């Protein structure tokens, strides 16, 4: 579906929403508008949404330019200036808008459709403290500093300077000494900045704890739950998730590790043994460059469902890149890895234009295919909601937003190989089998990692006065509980600081359990496709995504035909089925 913007009735088409002096009069106009009926309140919400969309897109363009060019001083300065000079002024004004909404809705009750929006706004009103605004600014600047530190990391390997994002390919090299040299090269480079990264995190913990206390909580944990609108589960539910992962998925992961060690002929696995093909086959190399990645992804989506293929085709051919904030208004993809690019991948919706943007660091590996279909799932979610007038409802809670992306990783698996409609990623049955096995193994191994990160965050913020030594010891205990059984001899410091590589800990605190909850939803949808047919699964997928954020989390799961539960029983059922399917895909 393609959105055709209407002529703006409230927000001028030429508004520069990156400038506070341009935004403020419109916000003041909303604050002073008299509301005399529910219909007038609904119209007010649409106008507020249009303004919020313009502001969101202005920030998105600056963020995209900054992450695409971490070595561009102008891009870094433009984003930093916005964070320091605009965001702190907007936060109290949006609090006033939420306060006005909460008051007006009492006088003029809105239809049931607005319940989720009002609930979220009321929570935000209850949380807001003016004293937290400058703290949030400092946190945003620290997050940018982390991106710059990591984005600047390069290594000299085989005669060339390479960004760390390009070093993953060497972990798939059949030659074990090559893998070890590459792994140690990256690990040693990360250790060079260990002090800077740990220092950034120390500052973040202290600032976030202050935010929690300012807002009436004993620590940051309670604040994080409420600010993330976690109304449908609590800390105890996350602990049940941890227990379920430990009971159902960790044993499966470790049995796969034992099989790996046996096939590799080693007595103990080392960190550089985890990505190589156990039969010494060359690494899967499914594409060459971003344009090829997009072309082959188009074939895959066409096989899965023509509606999804039409949406994906709107993103372009993958040949471009973002060099400035202006580019972010037209480019929809920046895919190839390069020096000076922030790590990771994301999809960012440009809310006023109502077009998605996908960022990633592709280097020709199968994991890049997984990232592409994952972020495409987010883009589908955004694009299926473009006709929704309220920006608050054009996205869903993260726990379901990630179902949109993770489901694509699983539902596209069987379409990655030979088939109709053009050349996809793998030309033979063996390549397809390896890719599918890799995807299912990833579903197994990601859940223990998610449990590790989530348990780590809960402990870190529940014990904010801990020392770095305490933190390292707790991390090692979690690795003993959830991690693979690797031989870390001589690499103890690297193991203790493995959490440094998880960018969510720095920029998005407590944003990680969502991946686990969503993975369980995606696995359920995948089982639906096996048991009731792929067409039925995709139909449920599109139906649920089209709801955006208009329903509470359990209802979104229900619309997709999923059970909103992440206790041990659910995890065991899913682990058993994944195990059975892996048995059909021998190495």
Secondary structure, 3 states (H helix, E strand, C coil): CCCCCCCCCCCCCCCCCCCHHHHHHHHHHHHHCCCCCHHHHHHHHHHHHHHHHHHHHHHHHHHHHHHHCCCCHHHHHHHHHHHHHHHHHHHHHHHHHHHHHHHHHHHCCCCHHHHHHHHHHHHHHHHCCHHHHHHHHHHHHHHHHHHHHHHCCEEEECCEEEEHHHCHHHHHCCCHHHHHHHHHHHHHHHHHCHHHHHHHHHHHHHHHHHHHHHCCCCCHHHHHHHHCCCCCCCHHHHHHHHHHHHHHHHHHHHHHHHHHHHHHCCCCCCHHHCCCCCCCCCCCCCCCHHHHHHHHHHHHHHHHCHHHHHHHHCCCCCCCCCCCCCHHHCCCEEEECCCCCCCCCEEEEECCCCEEEEEEEECCCHHHHHHHHHHHHHHHHHHCCCCCCCHHHCCCCHHHHHHHHHHHHHHCHHHCCCCCCCCCCCCCHHHHHHHHHHHHHHHHHHHHHHHHHHHHHHHHHHCCCCCHHHHHHHHHHHHHHHCCCCCCCCCHHHHHCHHHHCCHHHHCCCCCHHHHHHHHHHHHHHHHHHHHCHHHHHHHHHHHHCCCCCCCHHHHHHHCCCCCCCCHHHHHHHHHHHHHHHHCCCC
